[in-house]
Amino acid sequence: MQKQKRLKVIAASVILLGGMVFLVVAMTRSTSMRHFTPAALVEAASGADNQRVQVDGLIAEGSSEWDAANFKLTFAVRDRETEALVNVIYEDRLKPDNFKDGGSVFVEGRYDAAQNLVVATKLMTKCASKYDGAESAVPTDETSYASE
Amino acid sequence: MTAEIGQAAIYLSVLSCLWAIGFLSFGLWIRNARAIQSGRNAVVATFILISIATGALIYGFLTDDFSMRYVVEVSSAAQPVLYKITALWGAMSGSLLFWLWLLTVGGVIVVWQNYQRNKQTQDTLADYSLIPIAIVQLFFTILVTGLIEGVYNPLARFPGGQVAADGQGMNSLLQTPLMAIHPPTLYIGWISLTVPFAFAVGALASGRIGSGWILRSRRWMLFSWIILTIGITLGGNWAYQELGWGGYWAWDPVENASFMPWLLGTAYLHSVMIQEKRNMLKLWNILLITLAFQFTLLGTFITRSGIITSVHAFAQSDIGGYFLSFILASTAGVIGLIIYRWNRLKSANRLEALLSRESAFVLNNWLFVGLTLIILWGTLWPIISEAINGEKSSVPEAFFNKVVIIPGLLLLFLTGAGPIISWKKITANNFQRMFLLPLIIGLIGGALTWGFLALIGYTFPLYSILCSFAAVFVIAAIFAEFYRGAKLRAKRQETSFLNGLNLLIQRNKRRYGGYIIHIGIVILYIGIMGSKGYFLLESKSMTLGESMEVGKYKLTMIDSFEKEYANYLRSVIVFDVEKNGKRIGTMEPALHDYYKAKSDEEPTKESAIRHFGMNDLYVALGNIPPNVKTGGVVNVQGYYNPLIGVVWIGVAVMVLGGIVAIAEKSERSREA
């Protein structure tokens, strides 16, 4: 009786745990998106074609075009280290706050290798740094300045 | 001068923390009351010193002292006074100081409660607990001294006597009343979690691992839970109102970081009942509260280390490494104590049957911890995936939404089943008396929901049907509990039913407060089901005079205007709103352009929200061109969020239940 009860408890635990692990692994596999820098994405090219990807880079200066009439934002993400560029199109969604030339951007979407284009479903922006450029009125002496 | 005094106070508090740790440990070791008292005094001294430092920083904000680096970073002369004060936690080093200050308040309260208590009995548990508290304080104090790389002292001035002309101002998104209270609320919740953790460590150190430490720290845990519930919800509500994307929860790493300690804390609140009632799970409870505490630090590690990309634009720095080291070191310390006390941690009882109140509690704990691990997995997937195959990947919001549904629904079911299942082993009688009717009513509820949703065009929305079934079952089960109890009381005291109900709750606030929380949970689930599952979104480029339709509603753009405020310019578009063809008023979404925000900051979106019962119509703008009056195009997004009001009501009921439960005096005669 004691043994049988323990067996039941163990069986229930295994089923529950196994189910959870299976669910998590399956969902991770089906939704996981690879993370690229623009340079890495250009290099991967067809290897990433038609996959959902994340691209992390900077908004290339002068590349962004906001077509209000068609509710469409197009721009290029520039690599932080190289000159590599990836084009981005973002439609039917509001332009995120803080979207500006040279700013950090994080793009989520499907990659079209032939056109070197990411059709974005999500954009995240951040200020590049609040201590660079024009704001030299503020002394910047140490490396520990936080960048947002 | 004040800044220098503040800095000196921080340096001195390193000493007072060390003093507290040293004298408490020594005093407890050799049982010397004077040494212990000296250690307690040092805890109070730390509070006074850190209060001075915090006061000095606030003084710097109020006097616009732009020779101070932190003041320049997050404040400006034109910033309203309220936001000058909230700038205290506007960036990293100030937040750390504020966190530390709250922690010192916690320390003083523990000392005070102990003083009150020791008038009657001599007991050293709280003194043991003050040691881990002082250690955590020491960690934060060292961080804010500015002596280690990566964090500067919040009271530091610029080198060489430089003074900035003006401050940079706080991020304009944070300049709203909700953002003034959301971060400190979360901080208070996290800090108050430190105390039950400290009591667990104290119990291990002193060797008294009965339920005494749990009873002593129970209200701290409940308080923390209530505050965290409020804090997390304020964040969601702020995001909903300010960010213009129509939602309130996006499984962002920072949101997850605040949610995981809440889940673990909730698990703990349940598992301690087993220890009290059945003297089981002693080790588990210590592990759980340790984990909950460590997760409050892990949250900081995740969000500040820069290893995870988040929409929360937090500063990145080396601070993550310090947090990780502290987490590892303190966890190792707890594990060492557990091994030391291994013999006393064995359970007196075992599970007796698979279907019983005990196993319902265990399942509840598994699910909460499982959910936490799932969310941690998803949050850390960028790191995990890189470790597995060298490719950095991440999972989108959809991962979390899908993966939490099944454990979430199981938990919802347990919300009703747990309180009515019998201890030790379910019996046929128990099932018939308590379960049968609620189950039948639940099935009817599920069927009705199915019918209603089918009627409006959804063929077989499985999760909504299951959710409604479970929700109705829980409500029926818990109402039956209240009804039975109140009737019995009324009969025994020969009074009315309502009086009986009142007596019932008064006599056992913790239990019935808990049931009220359960009802709040059900309401919350219904709100989430409606707003996450059935929202509508329409996007359109519009000019004056044009209309767009969102469900039954029609929005016509009729006008635009601008208005100047003290620190921002408000640009408004006016929409006429019609419902089913009948005009019902106007909505005015806007953009706010802060004059003295970071110079290159874009205007922030101020969405317009109109409530129709529990459902919201929500309008946000992407831009307002200068020529809007003469045909310029505005990008508009309209959302219809059904049942979103129910979300806020659910949380309010949960908080109410928490307040009822916390009102119960903590320590009854039963001490271990």
Interface residues (C-beta under 8 A of the other chain):
Chain A: K5 K8 V9 A12 S13 L16 G19 M20 L23 V24 M27 T28 T31 S32 M33 R34 H35 R52 Q54 D56 W66 A68 A69 N70 F71 D92 R93 L94 K95 D97 N98 F99 K100 F106 E108 K122 M124 K126 C127 K130 A134 E135 A137 V138 P139 D141 E142 S144 A146 S147 E148
Chain B: V72 E73 A91 M92 E149 G150 V151 Y152 F158 P159 G160 Q162 A164 A165 D166 Q168 L173 L243 G244 W245 T309 V311 A313 F314 A315 Q316 S317 L351 E352 A353 L354 S359 L363 W366 G370 I374 W377 G378 W381 P382 S385 E391 K392 S393 S394 V395 P396 A398 F399 K402 V403 I406 P407 S539 K540 S541 K598 S599 D600 E601 E602 P603 T604 K605 A620 L621 G622 N623 P625 G632 V633 V634 N635 Q637
